[in-house]
Amino acid sequence: MPEMVLDMEKAYTGRLLSLVRYRVSINGVETIREVVEHPGAVVIIPIKDDGKIVLVRQYRLPARETLIEAPAGTLNEGEGEEECARRELLEETGYEAESLKMVRRFYLAPGYSTEKITLFIARGLNKKSQSPEPDEDVEVLEVTVEEALRMVRDGTIKDAKTIVGIYDLISGL
């Protein structure tokens, strides 16, 4: 049963996200929900003609460690998902894709965030030049599907959106 929103207050608005406090009623009980409002994002699983997956390695402050991830990024205002996927793929890896297949949309943390991620599989990659954002330090990795799966299983890849993408790829979606 949906919660009834009684009141809301935007507690913080930043460059990337907002924090909103909702006063809600559920089954006659009032409580507060703190929600991170996010414009949405894309994640791309790029497959080279030789079958290798293109991943990136970058430091993530919230995790306090360097992570291996699929290329991904946040939607800019007015930007479509495919446009964002193409932009992020080029910025982070230096590749352009001849084809992008949208596989699914999913939430990462629906208990506290509105962020919905759209997963794409990219094929027909053509190497251009990498152009990360000025505040990004990204290393490009190319791994076989078997290596990527091993990295998921042994915990080397810890990023949820990347794990979903790799499993979707091997399941044939």
One Martini backbone bead per residue (centre of mass of N, CA, C, O) as a GRO file, in nm:
protein
  173
    1MET     BB    1   0.096   0.036   0.024
    2PRO     BB    2   0.091   0.354  -0.006
    3GLU     BB    3   0.224   0.638   0.087
    4MET     BB    4   0.135   0.932   0.254
    5VAL     BB    5   0.190   1.255   0.171
    6LEU     BB    6   0.212   1.541   0.391
    7ASP     BB    7   0.522   1.633   0.351
    8MET     BB    8   0.790   1.857   0.224
    9GLU     BB    9   1.163   1.895   0.224
   10LYS     BB   10   1.431   2.065   0.100
   11ALA     BB   11   1.754   2.020   0.237
   12TYR     BB   12   1.913   1.967  -0.047
   13THR     BB   13   2.113   2.121  -0.319
   14GLY     BB   14   2.296   2.004  -0.588
   15ARG     BB   15   2.458   1.919  -0.874
   16LEU     BB   16   2.340   1.600  -0.859
   17LEU     BB   17   2.156   1.634  -0.591
   18SER     BB   18   1.888   1.562  -0.358
   19LEU     BB   19   1.738   1.628  -0.033
   20VAL     BB   20   1.440   1.474   0.095
   21ARG     BB   21   1.180   1.537   0.330
   22TYR     BB   22   0.932   1.308   0.432
   23ARG     BB   23   0.602   1.316   0.539
   24VAL     BB   24   0.437   1.018   0.644
   25SER     BB   25   0.169   0.775   0.591
   26ILE     BB   26   0.133   0.443   0.748
   27ASN     BB   27  -0.119   0.298   0.885
   28GLY     BB   28  -0.141   0.579   1.069
   29VAL     BB   29   0.172   0.629   1.058
   30GLU     BB   30   0.418   0.854   1.129
   31THR     BB   31   0.698   0.954   0.914
   32ILE     BB   32   1.034   0.968   0.796
   33ARG     BB   33   1.172   1.039   0.468
   34GLU     BB   34   1.484   1.000   0.312
   35VAL     BB   35   1.559   1.143  -0.015
   36VAL     BB   36   1.735   1.077  -0.301
   37GLU     BB   37   1.753   1.293  -0.573
   38HIS     BB   38   1.783   1.168  -0.911
   39PRO     BB   39   1.814   1.186  -1.267
   40GLY     BB   40   1.991   0.957  -1.354
   41ALA     BB   41   2.135   0.670  -1.538
   42VAL     BB   42   2.412   0.503  -1.696
   43VAL     BB   43   2.513   0.181  -1.838
   44ILE     BB   44   2.798   0.022  -2.002
   45ILE     BB   45   2.853  -0.267  -2.217
   46PRO     BB   46   3.144  -0.306  -2.385
   47ILE     BB   47   3.196  -0.475  -2.705
   48LYS     BB   48   3.427  -0.612  -2.874
   49ASP     BB   49   3.508  -0.790  -3.154
   50ASP     BB   50   3.693  -0.989  -2.959
   51GLY     BB   51   3.496  -0.993  -2.677
   52LYS     BB   52   3.577  -0.768  -2.511
   53ILE     BB   53   3.561  -0.582  -2.217
   54VAL     BB   54   3.500  -0.249  -2.123
   55LEU     BB   55   3.665  -0.093  -1.857
   56VAL     BB   56   3.699   0.083  -1.540
   57ARG     BB   57   3.934   0.267  -1.335
   58GLN     BB   58   3.838   0.419  -1.013
   59TYR     BB   59   3.810   0.649  -0.779
   60ARG     BB   60   3.592   0.626  -0.478
   61LEU     BB   61   3.514   0.806  -0.216
   62PRO     BB   62   3.270   0.662  -0.076
   63ALA     BB   63   3.445   0.380  -0.082
   64ARG     BB   64   3.761   0.427  -0.046
   65GLU     BB   65   3.822   0.321  -0.355
   66THR     BB   66   3.924   0.130  -0.616
   67LEU     BB   67   3.729   0.067  -0.909
   68ILE     BB   68   3.559  -0.165  -1.112
   69GLU     BB   69   3.386  -0.057  -1.412
   70ALA     BB   70   3.147   0.047  -1.592
   71PRO     BB   71   3.050   0.265  -1.789
   72ALA     BB   72   2.922   0.583  -1.656
   73GLY     BB   73   2.629   0.811  -1.596
   74THR     BB   74   2.476   1.115  -1.576
   75LEU     BB   75   2.210   1.286  -1.648
   76ASN     BB   76   2.137   1.547  -1.823
   77GLU     BB   77   1.961   1.803  -1.884
   78GLY     BB   78   1.762   1.686  -2.155
   79GLU     BB   79   1.883   1.402  -2.171
   80GLY     BB   80   1.917   1.113  -2.315
   81GLU     BB   81   2.011   0.795  -2.267
   82GLU     BB   82   2.171   0.742  -2.529
   83GLU     BB   83   2.331   1.002  -2.527
   84CYS     BB   84   2.469   0.947  -2.257
   85ALA     BB   85   2.605   0.681  -2.333
   86ARG     BB   86   2.780   0.794  -2.560
   87ARG     BB   87   2.928   1.007  -2.395
   88GLU     BB   88   3.048   0.824  -2.170
   89LEU     BB   89   3.200   0.627  -2.347
   90LEU     BB   90   3.391   0.838  -2.470
   91GLU     BB   91   3.504   0.976  -2.218
   92GLU     BB   92   3.606   0.706  -2.060
   93THR     BB   93   3.726   0.522  -2.333
   94GLY     BB   94   3.719   0.627  -2.652
   95TYR     BB   95   3.444   0.510  -2.750
   96GLU     BB   96   3.240   0.414  -3.018
   97ALA     BB   97   2.906   0.316  -3.113
   98GLU     BB   98   2.705   0.161  -3.343
   99SER     BB   99   2.557   0.000  -3.101
  100LEU     BB  100   2.262   0.019  -2.887
  101LYS     BB  101   2.130  -0.179  -2.617
  102MET     BB  102   1.853  -0.190  -2.438
  103VAL     BB  103   1.787  -0.384  -2.143
  104ARG     BB  104   1.746  -0.203  -1.866
  105ARG     BB  105   1.579  -0.100  -1.564
  106PHE     BB  106   1.713   0.019  -1.241
  107TYR     BB  107   1.760   0.003  -0.900
  108LEU     BB  108   1.989   0.048  -0.633
  109ALA     BB  109   1.822   0.233  -0.382
  110PRO     BB  110   1.487   0.241  -0.308
  111GLY     BB  111   1.494   0.323   0.006
  112TYR     BB  112   1.659   0.633  -0.075
  113SER     BB  113   1.638   0.635  -0.404
  114THR     BB  114   1.563   0.753  -0.747
  115GLU     BB  115   1.772   0.602  -0.892
  116LYS     BB  116   1.788   0.523  -1.239
  117ILE     BB  117   1.908   0.262  -1.443
  118THR     BB  118   2.048   0.230  -1.771
  119LEU     BB  119   2.110  -0.050  -1.975
  120PHE     BB  120   2.384  -0.110  -2.201
  121ILE     BB  121   2.482  -0.251  -2.511
  122ALA     BB  122   2.795  -0.232  -2.683
  123ARG     BB  123   2.871  -0.215  -3.035
  124GLY     BB  124   3.092  -0.137  -3.263
  125LEU     BB  125   3.379  -0.036  -3.190
  126ASN     BB  126   3.545   0.290  -3.195
  127LYS     BB  127   3.845   0.444  -3.180
  128LYS     BB  128   3.930   0.724  -3.009
  129SER     BB  129   3.927   0.976  -2.768
  130GLN     BB  130   3.980   1.032  -2.455
  131SER     BB  131   3.742   1.252  -2.236
  132PRO     BB  132   3.750   1.327  -1.947
  133GLU     BB  133   3.668   1.476  -1.696
  134PRO     BB  134   3.848   1.687  -1.497
  135ASP     BB  135   3.742   1.502  -1.228
  136GLU     BB  136   3.874   1.254  -1.385
  137ASP     BB  137   4.038   0.920  -1.325
  138VAL     BB  138   4.080   0.700  -1.600
  139GLU     BB  139   4.111   0.349  -1.652
  140VAL     BB  140   4.151   0.126  -1.910
  141LEU     BB  141   3.993  -0.195  -1.960
  142GLU     BB  142   4.052  -0.531  -2.098
  143VAL     BB  143   3.823  -0.809  -2.090
  144THR     BB  144   3.707  -1.098  -2.058
  145VAL     BB  145   3.431  -1.257  -1.975
  146GLU     BB  146   3.570  -1.455  -1.782
  147GLU     BB  147   3.721  -1.240  -1.618
  148ALA     BB  148   3.475  -1.081  -1.526
  149LEU     BB  149   3.338  -1.314  -1.376
  150ARG     BB  150   3.569  -1.366  -1.179
  151MET     BB  151   3.564  -1.073  -1.057
  152VAL     BB  152   3.287  -1.106  -0.938
  153ARG     BB  153   3.329  -1.372  -0.767
  154ASP     BB  154   3.602  -1.250  -0.608
  155GLY     BB  155   3.542  -0.919  -0.563
  156THR     BB  156   3.675  -0.713  -0.758
  157ILE     BB  157   3.386  -0.665  -0.839
  158LYS     BB  158   3.153  -0.427  -0.656
  159ASP     BB  159   2.965  -0.311  -0.867
  160ALA     BB  160   2.634  -0.342  -0.927
  161LYS     BB  161   2.594  -0.244  -1.225
  162THR     BB  162   2.818  -0.427  -1.337
  163ILE     BB  163   2.708  -0.697  -1.248
  164VAL     BB  164   2.444  -0.684  -1.400
  165GLY     BB  165   2.571  -0.649  -1.684
  166ILE     BB  166   2.733  -0.912  -1.693
  167TYR     BB  167   2.495  -1.107  -1.644
  168ASP     BB  168   2.329  -1.014  -1.887
  169LEU     BB  169   2.534  -1.088  -2.100
  170ILE     BB  170   2.561  -1.402  -2.030
  171SER     BB  171   2.234  -1.443  -2.061
  172GLY     BB  172   2.156  -1.280  -2.347
  173LEU     BB  173   2.024  -0.977  -2.323
   0.00000   0.00000   0.00000
